[in-house]
Amino acid sequence: MPVKNIKNCFQHYHHSYISYAIILEAIVEFEKALVTPNSKFDRYLRGEIQLSTQEYTG
């Protein structure tokens, strides 16, 4: 979909223009919806486990 059509669709459904603040709010809401309370990374952040060297360096 061309950028012009995306802008028009956004304005039609949200009754406003795309802005940095709106994009930031959308990302924040998306990240709040991610639920991983017991992933390996979450356990690492809580200090319950250690990551391997490969995991730590990515």
C-alpha positions as CSV (number, residue, x, y, z in Angstrom):
1,M,0.0,0.0,0.0
2,P,1.5,3.4,-1.0
3,V,2.3,5.8,1.9
4,K,-0.4,8.2,0.7
5,N,-3.0,5.5,1.1
6,I,-1.8,4.6,4.6
7,K,-2.0,8.3,5.6
8,N,-5.6,8.6,4.2
9,C,-6.7,5.3,5.9
10,F,-5.2,6.4,9.2
11,Q,-6.9,9.8,9.0
12,H,-10.2,8.2,8.1
13,Y,-10.2,5.7,11.0
14,H,-8.5,7.8,13.7
15,H,-9.8,11.3,12.7
16,S,-6.3,12.8,13.1
17,Y,-3.0,12.9,11.4
18,I,-0.1,10.5,12.0
19,S,2.4,12.1,14.5
20,Y,5.4,11.0,16.5
21,A,3.3,11.0,19.7
22,I,0.6,8.7,18.2
23,I,3.2,6.3,16.8
24,L,5.0,6.3,20.2
25,E,1.7,5.6,22.0
26,A,0.9,2.7,19.6
27,I,4.3,1.1,20.3
28,V,3.9,1.6,24.1
29,E,0.4,-0.1,24.0
30,F,1.8,-2.9,21.9
31,E,4.7,-3.6,24.3
32,K,2.3,-3.5,27.3
33,A,0.3,-6.2,25.6
34,L,3.4,-8.5,25.5
35,V,3.2,-11.0,28.4
36,T,6.3,-13.1,29.1
37,P,6.4,-13.3,32.9
38,N,8.5,-16.4,33.1
39,S,10.7,-16.3,30.0
40,K,14.3,-17.1,30.3
41,F,15.2,-13.5,29.9
42,D,12.7,-12.5,32.6
43,R,14.2,-15.0,35.0
44,Y,17.7,-13.5,34.1
45,L,16.4,-10.0,34.8
46,R,15.2,-11.2,38.2
47,G,18.6,-12.7,39.0
48,E,17.3,-16.2,39.0
49,I,19.5,-17.6,36.3
50,Q,22.6,-16.8,34.3
51,L,22.7,-16.5,30.5
52,S,25.2,-18.4,28.5
53,T,28.0,-16.3,26.8
54,Q,26.3,-16.7,23.5
55,E,22.9,-15.7,24.9
56,Y,24.4,-12.7,26.7
57,T,26.2,-11.4,23.6
58,G,23.3,-12.0,21.3
